[in-house]
């Protein structure tokens, strides 16, 4: 085999280096562009929320099964799963601060619970493919700046047209969240990867801490041995 001339080797190395530099530049550009595409809530002229369509590509926070905040009499006539997602930039900020920044968007997705339809399933339930309901909780100081209940947050019920109708501040959801939510009127107590972080950051609400402490059983009294 005839050895490659030195000048050809140098030329090949230079070409390879140029290709690697170009590839790195393209990757960096795409990464910067992806990071710069932050989500911001959008609204129609009539004030309806334009629901995000790509929320399932966001950060998944938790799932619940047949959860209710009211005393229930008897079993429900059907079972539901709920899934919660948050926009990535809000999640990143929470990891740093222990609370939600402006423009936070939390999406609650409801799906029916199935126990039949897949041969392999012998017990338990799984989520169906149809979305049964969609609610969005938005923190937007430019859109909401209320005193008291609600504050900078708004709840929306999303219809089949992808538009969210605002729940008025008199709706029970605002009062419930204000009285029971762990962080900034959001139910972080149900987000297992965030509740301990919030506790360490010292951002748990006073109302939540009082409620949590009152529900914990009192420590048993220590029994002292009688003096001889």
C-alpha positions in Angstrom: 0.0 0.0 0.0 1.4 3.4 -1.0 1.5 5.8 2.0 -0.6 9.0 1.7 1.5 12.1 1.1 1.8 14.3 4.2 0.1 17.2 2.4 -2.9 15.1 1.7 -3.1 14.0 5.3 -3.0 17.6 6.5 -5.7 18.6 3.9 -7.9 15.8 5.1 -7.5 16.8 8.8 -8.3 20.4 7.9 -11.4 19.3 6.1 -12.5 17.1 9.0 -11.9 20.0 11.4 -14.0 22.3 9.3 -16.8 19.8 9.2 -16.7 19.4 13.0 -16.7 23.1 13.6 -19.7 23.6 11.3 -21.6 20.8 12.9 -21.0 22.3 16.4 -22.1 25.7 15.2 -25.3 24.3 13.8 -26.0 22.3 17.0 -25.4 25.4 19.2 -27.6 27.5 17.0 -30.5 25.0 17.2 -30.0 24.7 21.0 -30.1 28.5 21.4 -33.2 28.8 19.2 -34.9 26.1 21.1 -34.1 27.7 24.4 -35.3 31.1 23.2 -38.8 29.8 22.2 -40.4 30.3 25.5 -44.1 30.0 25.9 -46.3 32.9 26.7 -50.1 32.8 27.2 -52.1 34.1 24.3 -55.7 35.3 24.3 -58.5 36.1 21.8 -59.8 39.6 21.4 -62.7 38.6 23.6 -60.4 37.5 26.4 -60.5 33.7 25.9 -57.3 31.8 26.5 -55.8 30.1 23.4 -55.0 26.8 24.9 -51.5 25.4 24.2 -51.6 22.5 21.8 -48.2 21.0 22.6 -48.6 20.8 26.4 -47.8 17.1 26.3 -44.3 18.0 25.3 -44.0 20.1 28.5 -42.8 18.9 32.0 -45.1 16.2 33.5 -45.7 16.9 37.2 -48.2 14.3 38.5 -51.2 12.1 37.9 -54.2 11.6 40.1 -57.0 8.9 40.1 -60.5 9.7 41.1 -59.4 12.7 43.2 -62.1 14.9 44.8 -61.9 17.8 47.2 -65.4 17.2 48.6 -66.8 14.4 50.7 -68.1 11.8 48.4 -71.2 9.6 49.1 -70.8 6.3 47.4 -68.6 5.2 44.5 -68.4 7.4 41.4 -70.3 6.2 38.3 -67.1 6.4 36.4 -63.4 6.7 37.1 -61.0 9.4 35.9 -57.3 10.0 35.7 -55.9 13.5 35.7 -52.5 14.6 34.4 -50.7 17.9 35.2 -48.2 19.5 32.9 -46.3 22.9 33.2 -44.4 24.9 30.7 -40.6 24.1 30.8 -39.4 27.7 31.6 -41.7 27.9 34.6 -40.5 24.6 35.9 -36.8 25.6 35.5 -37.6 28.8 37.5 -39.4 26.8 40.2 -36.3 24.6 40.7 -34.3 27.8 41.3 -36.7 29.7 43.5 -39.3 27.2 44.9 -42.2 29.2 43.5 -43.8 30.0 40.1 -42.8 32.9 37.9 -45.0 35.1 35.9 -46.3 33.4 32.7 -46.6 30.0 34.4 -49.1 27.8 32.7 -50.4 24.6 34.4 -52.5 22.2 32.3 -54.9 19.7 33.9 -55.9 16.9 31.5 -58.7 14.5 32.3 -58.9 11.0 30.8 -61.2 8.1 31.4 -60.0 5.1 33.3 -60.3 1.8 31.5 -60.1 -1.8 32.8 -61.1 -3.6 29.7 -60.0 -3.5 26.0 -56.4 -4.8 26.3 -56.0 -8.6 26.7 -52.8 -8.4 28.7 -54.5 -6.4 31.5 -55.7 -8.7 34.3 -56.2 -6.1 37.0 -56.1 -2.4 37.6 -56.9 0.5 35.3 -55.2 2.4 32.6 -55.8 5.8 30.8 -58.0 6.0 27.8 -57.0 7.7 24.6 -59.8 10.3 24.7 -59.3 13.6 26.6 -62.4 14.1 28.6 -61.7 17.6 29.9 -59.0 20.2 29.9 -58.4 23.0 32.4 -55.6 25.6 32.5 -54.3 27.6 35.4 -52.4 30.7 34.3 -50.2 33.2 36.1 -50.2 36.4 34.1 -49.6 39.8 35.8 -50.4 41.7 32.6 -53.8 40.0 32.3 -54.7 39.7 36.0 -53.8 42.1 38.7 -56.5 41.5 41.3 -56.4 42.2 45.0 -57.2 39.3 47.3 -58.6 36.0 45.9 -57.1 35.0 42.6 -54.4 37.6 42.5 -52.4 37.2 39.3 -53.9 33.8 38.5 -56.8 32.7 36.3 -58.6 29.4 35.8 -59.8 28.4 32.4 -62.1 25.7 31.2 -61.1 24.7 27.6 -63.8 23.8 25.1 -63.6 21.6 22.1 -62.6 24.6 20.0 -59.4 25.0 22.0 -60.5 28.2 23.6 -60.5 28.6 27.4 -63.4 30.3 29.2 -62.3 32.2 32.3 -63.8 31.1 35.7 -64.9 34.3 37.5 -63.1 35.2 40.8 -66.3 34.2 42.6 -65.8 30.5 41.5 -65.0 28.1 44.3 -61.7 27.0 42.7 -60.1 30.3 43.6 -61.1 30.1 47.3 -60.1 26.4 47.5 -56.7 27.0 46.1 -56.2 30.1 48.4 -57.1 28.1 51.5 -55.4 24.8 50.8 -52.6 25.1 48.1 -49.0 24.5 49.2 -47.3 27.1 47.0 -48.6 30.3 45.4 -52.2 29.0 45.3 -51.1 25.9 43.4 -51.4 22.3 44.7 -47.7 21.5 44.8 -48.4 19.1 47.6 -49.5 16.7 44.9 -46.3 17.2 42.8 -43.9 14.7 44.4 -40.8 16.1 42.8 -41.5 19.6 43.9 -43.1 19.6 47.4 -39.8 18.7 49.2 -38.0 21.3 47.2 -40.5 24.0 48.2 -40.1 23.0 51.8 -36.3 23.4 51.6 -36.7 26.8 49.8 -39.2 28.0 52.5 -41.9 28.8 50.0 -44.8 26.7 51.5 -47.8 28.9 52.3 -48.8 29.6 55.9 -52.3 28.2 55.2 -50.9 24.9 53.9 -48.4 24.5 56.8 -51.1 25.1 59.4 -53.4 22.6 57.7 -50.6 20.0 57.4 -49.5 20.4 61.0 -53.1 20.2 62.3 -53.6 16.9 60.5 -50.6 15.2 61.9 -51.1 13.1 65.0 -49.7 14.5 68.2 -46.5 13.0 69.5 -47.1 10.6 72.3 -46.2 11.8 75.8 -43.0 10.4 77.2 -43.5 8.1 80.2 -41.1 8.9 83.0 -40.1 6.2 85.4 -41.2 6.8 89.0 -38.5 8.0 91.2 -37.4 5.5 93.8 
